[in-house]
Amino acid sequence: MEKNTLAISRRAAVAAAAGAAVAASIIRPAMAATAQILGQVPKGKMRVWQVGEQKSFETLSMVTRPIPTPGPGMALIKVHYAGIAARDQGIAMNMFPVPPGPRAQTLIPLSEGCGEVLALPPGETRIKIGERVTAPHWAQWVSGPWSPANYVADVGNTIDGWLGEYVLIPTIALVRVPDNIASEHAATLSGSGVTAWHALHEVAKVRGDDTVLSLGTGGVSTFGLLFAKAAGARVVVTSASDAKLEQMKKLGADITVNYKTNPQWGKEVFDKTGGVSVVLENVGPATLDQSMAACGNNARIVMIGTGRPPPTPPNMNGMYLKNLMLKAISAGSRTMVENMVTAMSHGNLKPAIALTVPFDDARRAYTEIRDGDHLGKIVIKVAS
């Protein structure tokens, strides 16, 4: 359950591919354009990782390029840390389905990161030179409902991501990072962090009288524990590892269940809680039956994991018998990131970081997240 697989509905893939097809005409020219800028672009070369042939993690390659000058709508960021999410595995191996086909070999990967703004286009007033920033990977999703058209500017997928010493990120996406949030922590927020925030605060409207079930011990699950406990809720966590469950207890989990030793773990959760009211379904359709079994009446299930369906489809009678709500989400908007960052700053909340790897050893981050032996997030230190 802690190893993420990748899947997406045909309708979403078709719609998103149509939007992504125009990415080159909207984003790439802006990145290539030259114009008067605010701030200063360092002279010389930079090191970046690129996706290469996308045959395995070994075909990721580090190359040297000129430091770019930002064009209209783009900011030059000196990267401090980059974060890695489950989807980054698929992108690196040409297994992520939207848009279809391999990416340009020169694409800079990774959809999470934090760094310092060095240069901006004229007229930019929302973000200032010298500020530390992060950004949602849906770069054009400021607020409102999600649309597959967001794939037009999907950081680390259809436009360059964070795994470089200097990167270009659309200014519309940038979110200031408060002084009391470390860059290492901020580099985990734009994927896993905002996904958990979206699920709990935008969809489930979590309250102190809720019992939240979070599947697994990866990035979204550990953020889910963090945010749910901050809201005063009781939290249940599942894992196949008793050692990881003990670690989650130390982070604040109230109840833990080992799904490996009890395949009918949904009933065990129900018996221990009387029925949960919120589920962070971090796996996908394969665990939906057990998630429904764990629910009390009128519970809210938020679909986050995109694992492939099981041979036998979930028994949706559980939805009707308990009047459950089921809602799928995909990361979050800039407004959600801003709200999350504000809450984390005020509450002095800190994410769980499992491992920090050096920039030169970035491939290790991919193998570590694939193997699923960590608890929390993996980040790559690019610069201090």
C-alpha positions in Angstrom: 0.0 0.0 0.0 3.0 2.4 0.4 4.3 1.8 -3.1 2.4 4.1 -5.5 1.5 2.9 -9.0 0.3 5.2 -11.7 -3.0 5.3 -13.6 -5.5 7.8 -14.9 -8.9 7.7 -16.5 -9.2 7.7 -20.3 -11.4 10.8 -20.3 -9.0 12.8 -18.1 -6.0 11.6 -20.2 -7.7 12.7 -23.5 -8.7 16.1 -22.1 -5.4 16.7 -20.5 -3.4 15.7 -23.6 -5.4 18.2 -25.6 -4.5 21.0 -23.2 -0.9 19.9 -22.9 -0.5 20.0 -26.7 -0.4 23.8 -26.6 2.2 24.0 -23.9 5.0 24.6 -26.4 3.2 27.7 -27.8 2.3 29.1 -24.4 5.2 28.3 -22.0 8.3 27.5 -24.0 8.4 30.8 -25.9 8.1 32.7 -22.6 11.0 30.7 -21.3 13.1 31.4 -24.3 12.2 35.1 -24.7 14.7 37.8 -23.6 13.6 41.0 -22.0 14.5 43.6 -19.5 14.4 42.0 -16.1 14.3 42.9 -12.4 17.2 41.5 -10.3 20.3 39.9 -11.7 21.1 36.7 -13.6 24.4 35.2 -12.5 26.9 34.7 -15.3 28.2 31.4 -16.3 27.0 27.8 -16.3 24.7 25.7 -14.1 24.1 22.0 -13.5 20.7 20.5 -14.0 19.3 17.0 -14.2 17.3 16.1 -17.2 15.0 13.1 -17.9 17.0 11.8 -20.8 15.8 8.7 -22.7 13.2 7.8 -19.9 14.1 4.1 -20.0 15.1 3.8 -16.3 16.3 5.9 -13.5 19.8 5.3 -14.9 18.9 7.3 -18.0 18.4 10.5 -15.9 21.5 12.6 -16.6 23.2 15.6 -15.1 24.3 18.2 -17.7 25.7 21.7 -17.8 23.8 24.6 -19.4 24.0 28.4 -19.4 22.1 30.0 -16.6 18.8 31.2 -18.3 17.4 34.7 -18.4 13.7 34.7 -17.5 11.2 35.9 -20.2 7.7 37.2 -19.7 5.8 35.5 -17.0 8.8 33.6 -15.7 11.1 33.9 -12.6 14.7 32.7 -12.2 15.0 30.7 -9.0 18.2 29.6 -7.2 17.0 26.2 -5.9 17.8 25.3 -2.3 15.9 22.0 -2.2 13.9 19.8 -4.5 11.3 17.3 -3.4 10.3 14.1 -5.1 6.7 12.7 -5.4 5.3 9.3 -6.6 4.5 10.7 -10.1 8.1 11.7 -10.7 9.0 8.0 -11.0 6.5 7.6 -13.9 7.8 10.7 -15.7 11.4 9.5 -15.5 10.4 6.1 -17.0 7.9 7.3 -19.6 5.1 5.7 -17.6 3.1 8.8 -16.7 0.3 8.9 -19.2 -0.4 12.6 -19.6 0.6 13.8 -22.1 1.2 10.5 -23.9 4.7 9.6 -25.2 8.1 10.5 -24.0 9.0 14.0 -22.8 11.8 16.0 -24.4 15.0 14.5 -23.1 16.1 18.0 -21.9 13.1 18.3 -19.5 14.2 19.2 -16.0 12.2 16.9 -13.6 10.6 17.2 -10.2 7.5 19.0 -9.2 8.3 20.1 -5.7 10.9 22.6 -4.6 12.0 25.7 -2.8 14.4 28.4 -3.6 15.3 32.1 -3.8 14.0 34.5 -6.5 16.9 36.1 -8.4 15.3 37.7 -11.4 11.7 38.6 -12.5 10.1 40.2 -15.5 9.2 43.9 -15.3 5.8 44.7 -13.7 5.8 41.8 -11.3 4.6 43.1 -7.9 3.2 40.1 -6.1 6.7 38.4 -5.6 9.9 40.3 -4.9 13.6 39.6 -5.5 15.3 37.8 -2.7 12.2 36.1 -1.4 12.1 32.3 -0.8 9.3 30.7 -2.8 7.6 27.4 -3.6 4.9 26.7 -6.1 2.1 24.2 -6.9 3.0 21.9 -9.7 -0.2 23.0 -11.5 1.4 26.4 -12.4 -1.7 28.0 -13.8 -4.2 26.8 -11.3 -4.6 29.8 -9.0 -8.0 29.0 -7.5 -11.4 27.5 -8.4 -12.0 23.9 -9.6 -9.3 21.8 -11.2 -9.3 21.3 -15.0 -7.3 18.9 -17.2 -6.1 22.1 -19.0 -3.7 22.6 -16.1 -1.4 20.1 -17.8 -0.4 22.9 -20.1 1.9 24.1 -17.4 2.6 21.1 -15.1 5.9 21.7 -13.4 8.3 18.8 -13.9 6.0 17.2 -16.5 5.1 19.5 -19.4 7.4 22.4 -18.3 10.8 22.3 -16.5 10.8 21.3 -12.8 13.0 22.0 -9.8 16.0 19.6 -10.2 18.6 22.2 -11.2 20.8 24.7 -9.6 18.8 27.5 -11.3 15.3 27.0 -12.7 12.6 29.0 -14.4 9.1 28.8 -12.8 6.0 30.8 -13.9 5.5 33.8 -11.6 1.8 33.2 -11.4 2.5 30.0 -9.4 4.9 31.4 -6.9 4.1 31.3 -3.2 6.2 33.1 -0.5 7.8 30.9 2.2 7.7 32.5 5.7 10.9 32.8 7.6 10.0 30.1 10.1 9.5 27.4 7.5 12.9 25.9 6.5 13.6 25.5 2.8 14.0 21.8 3.2 10.4 21.6 4.6 9.0 24.0 2.0 10.3 21.7 -0.8 7.8 19.1 0.2 4.7 21.2 0.2 3.6 21.6 -3.5 2.8 18.0 -4.1 2.3 15.8 -1.0 1.6 18.7 1.4 -1.1 20.5 -0.6 -2.7 17.2 -1.5 -3.3 16.4 2.1 -4.4 19.9 2.8 -6.9 19.8 -0.2 -8.3 16.5 1.0 -8.7 17.5 4.7 -9.6 21.2 4.5 -11.1 21.8 1.1 -13.1 18.6 0.7 -13.6 16.9 4.0 -13.7 20.1 6.1 -12.0 18.3 8.9 -13.1 19.1 12.5 -11.9 18.3 15.9 -14.7 15.6 16.3 -13.6 13.7 13.2 -11.7 10.4 13.0 -9.4 10.4 10.0 -8.0 7.2 8.4 -4.8 7.7 6.4 -3.4 4.8 4.4 0.3 4.2 4.5 3.3 6.2 5.8 4.5 8.1 2.7 4.4 11.8 2.1 0.7 12.4 1.8 -0.1 10.1 4.8 2.4 11.8 7.1 1.1 15.3 6.0 -2.4 14.0 6.6 -1.5 13.0 10.1 0.2 16.4 10.7 -2.8 18.4 9.5 -5.5 16.2 11.0 -3.9 16.3 14.4 -3.5 20.1 14.1 -7.2 20.3 13.6 -7.8 18.3 16.7 -9.0 15.1 15.0 -8.3 11.5 16.0 -6.1 9.7 13.4 -5.8 6.1 12.3 -2.8 4.9 10.2 -2.3 1.7 8.3 1.0 0.1 7.3 2.5 -3.4 6.6 5.3 -2.5 9.0 4.9 -2.6 12.7 8.1 -0.5 13.0 6.6 2.2 10.8 3.4 2.1 12.8 5.4 2.8 16.0 7.1 5.7 14.2 3.6 7.1 13.2 2.5 6.8 16.9 5.5 9.0 17.8 4.3 11.5 15.3 0.8 11.5 16.9 -1.2 8.7 15.4 -3.9 7.6 17.9 -4.6 4.1 16.4 -2.6 1.9 14.1 -3.5 -1.2 12.1 -1.2 -3.6 10.2 -3.0 -4.5 7.0 -0.5 -7.2 6.2 -1.3 -9.3 9.2 -5.0 -8.6 8.9 -6.3 -8.5 5.3 -9.7 -7.4 6.6 -8.2 -4.4 8.2 -11.3 -2.2 7.4 -13.3 -4.1 10.0 -10.5 -3.8 12.5 -10.5 0.0 12.0 -14.3 0.1 12.3 -14.2 -2.0 15.5 -11.5 0.2 17.1 -13.2 3.5 16.2 -16.9 2.9 15.7 -16.4 4.1 12.1 -14.1 6.8 10.7 -15.5 10.0 9.3 -12.7 10.9 6.8 -10.6 8.6 4.7 -7.4 9.7 2.9 -7.5 6.9 0.2 -3.8 7.1 -0.7 -3.8 3.8 -2.6 -6.7 3.7 -5.0 -9.5 1.3 -6.1 -7.7 -1.8 -4.8 -8.2 -0.7 -1.1 -11.6 1.0 -1.5 -13.6 -1.9 -0.2 -11.7 -2.0 3.0 -11.8 1.8 3.3 -15.6 1.7 3.0 -15.7 -1.0 5.6 -13.8 1.3 8.0 -16.2 4.1 7.5 -19.1 5.2 9.7 -22.3 6.7 8.3 -21.9 9.8 6.1 -18.1 9.5 6.0 -16.1 11.4 3.4 -13.6 9.4 1.3 -11.1 11.4 -0.7 -9.5 9.5 -3.5 -5.8 10.4 -3.8 -4.0 7.2 -4.9 -4.1 6.3 -8.6 -3.3 2.6 -8.3 -4.8 0.3 -10.9 -8.2 -1.3 -10.1 -8.2 -4.8 -8.6 -9.5 -7.8 -10.7 -12.8 -7.5 -8.9 -14.2 -3.9 -8.9 -15.0 -2.4 -5.5 -18.5 -3.2 -4.1 -20.1 0.2 -4.3 -23.0 -1.0 -2.2 -20.9 0.3 0.7 -21.4 3.8 -0.6 -25.2 3.5 -0.4 -25.5 1.6 2.8 -23.6 4.2 4.8 -24.4 7.3 2.6 -20.7 7.9 1.9 -19.2 10.7 -0.1 -16.4 9.9 -2.6 -14.4 12.7 -4.2 -11.1 12.4 -6.2 -8.5 15.2 -6.1 -5.3 16.1 -7.8 -2.7 18.1 -5.7 -3.9 21.7 -5.2 -4.1 25.3 -6.4 -1.9 28.2 -5.5 -4.5 29.5 -3.1 -4.5 26.2 -1.3 -0.7 26.3 -1.0 -0.9 29.8 0.3 -3.5 28.8 2.9 -1.5 25.8 3.9 1.8 27.7 4.3 0.0 30.3 6.4 -1.4 27.6 8.7 2.0 25.8 9.0 3.7 29.1 9.8 1.2 30.0 12.5 1.1 26.5 14.0 4.9 25.9 13.6 4.1 22.6 11.8 7.0 20.6 10.4 6.7 17.8 7.9 8.3 14.4 8.3 11.6 14.2 6.3 12.8 10.7 5.8 16.0 11.4 3.9 18.0 14.2 2.4 20.3 13.3 -0.5 22.9 15.4 -2.2 22.3 16.9 -5.7 25.0 14.8 -7.3 23.2 11.7 -6.0 19.7 12.6 -7.1 19.0 9.2 -8.7 19.0 7.8 -5.2 15.9 9.8 -4.4 14.1 8.0 -7.2 15.1 4.5 -6.0 14.3 5.3 -2.4 10.8 6.4 -3.2 10.3 3.4 -5.5 11.3 1.0 -2.8 8.9 2.5 -0.3 11.0 1.8 2.8 10.9 5.4 4.1 8.5 7.2 6.3 7.7 10.7 5.1 9.3 12.7 2.4 12.6 12.5 0.5 14.3 15.7 -0.5 17.4 16.6 -2.6 19.7 19.3 -1.3 20.7 21.5 -4.2 22.3 24.6 -2.6 22.4 26.2 0.8 
